[in-house]
Each structure stands twice: as structure tokens, then as C-alpha cells.
């Protein structure tokens, strides 16, 4: 659905459409946003205003290399109540999943790049 493709992910670094990023980010259908202030490795409902405004079919959450980032139950519930399918995995697997889903579904990815 969007023109974004994750070319590479390594601890602390991701390449999207040939551009390298070194901070946690959200890939929206129309942009990549690096100003994302999740608190204490937790994604809460307060982090999801932009995600919900993008009206995705699927939200892919990358929890980091070792899974330290957490999607709170309240955040998951908010997404699901808004008709968003939620997929959570370690960031490397989440990147692969995003690339698989994005051509067919309106997809947003919330990706933690380190721990």
C-alpha cells in the first residue's frame, strides 16, 4: 500500500528505501517518523494518536533485538477496538513481516531498533 520497503535491519540501525535511520521509528503509509517518545520501553495508548489517524489495517510492532519493548494491553486493546490487526515480534522478524504485508495491506510499523 505504501512505497516503503525495509532494506536492512541490524541492532541500532534500519535502512528504508535506501535511507539509514538510527532511532526508533514509525513507518506510516506516507512517511517515516523518527520523533517517537515511547516511555520506558512501553508503547501505551498515548503513543498511538498518529497510528490511529493513519487508519491502518495492520500494526506491526518490533519489540527490539531481544524483545525489551512492550505493547501495553491497553494499547493493544485500543488498536483492536479501532479495527487494527496487531502483530508483535522481535524487530528483525517484524521487519520481514512488514515487507510481506505492506504491499497488500495498509500497514504501520512501530519499530524499536535496539534491545
N, C-alpha and C positions, 0 to 999 in steps of 0.2 A: 504494500500500500504506500509506503514512503520510499524515497530514493536512498535510504541509508542502508549500509552494509558494514558489519563489523569485520574488518580485515584481519585483526590480530588482537589477542589479549595476553598479556603477561602481568605478573604481580606489579601493581602500581602503574600500569600503562595499557592503554587501549588505542587502537587505530580504527577510525571510522571513515570510510571513503577516502583513505589516504592521509587523513589528518590525525596526528597523535594527541591524545589527552592524557593528563597525569593526575586527574582529580575525579572523585566520584561524580557521576553524571546521570542525567535522564535523557534518553533518546525519545523525542516526540515525533509524530509523523512529519512535522515540518521544520524541526530544529533539534539541535543538541544543546542542552543546558547544563553548564558546569557549576552554576551557583545553586547548590543544594545543601541545606543545612540540617540534615537529619541529626538527631540528638543521641549521643551515647550508643552509636551503632544500632539504632532503632528507627524504623520507619513507622511514624504514627499518622493518624488522620490529618494532622496539621501539615504534613509533607505532601499531601495528595491533591491540593486545590488545582494545580496546573494539570496534573494527570487526569483528574475527572473532567476538567474543561476541554481536554483533548478528545474526549469521548472514545476511548479505545475499546476494542473488543477483548483484547488480551493485555494484561500487565505481566511482564517478565521481570522478576526480581532476582538480581545476582547478589548473593549474600557474602561475597568475598572469596578469597582463596581457601579459607578454612571454615567459612560459614559463620563468622562472628556477627555479621549484620543480621538483625531480626526484623521481620514484618510483624507488628503487633497484631493480636487478634482483632482489635478494634479497627485497625487499618484494613485488614483482610475483609472484615465484615462490610465496611464502607464501600470498598471496591465491588464486592459481590452484590451488595444491595443496589448498586448502580449498573448492574448487568455486565460487569467486567470479569472475565475468567482470569484467575490468578495462578501463575506458575512460578514456583520458587525453587532455586537450585544454587549450587556454588557458581561463582561468576563465569568460570570457563564454560561450564555446561549451559548456563543461561545465555551466553553469547551465541553458542551454536543454536540453541532453541530460538532465539530472536531471529537469526538469519533464516531459519526454516519457516517460521510463522509469518514474518513481516511481508513477504510477497503476496500472501493470501489473506491476511487479516490486518485490521487497523491495530497496530501493536505499539505499546510504550514499554521501554526497558528502563528500570531503575537499577543502576549497577554500582556496586561497591568494589573498588579496584585493589584494595589491599587485604589485610587479614580476613 
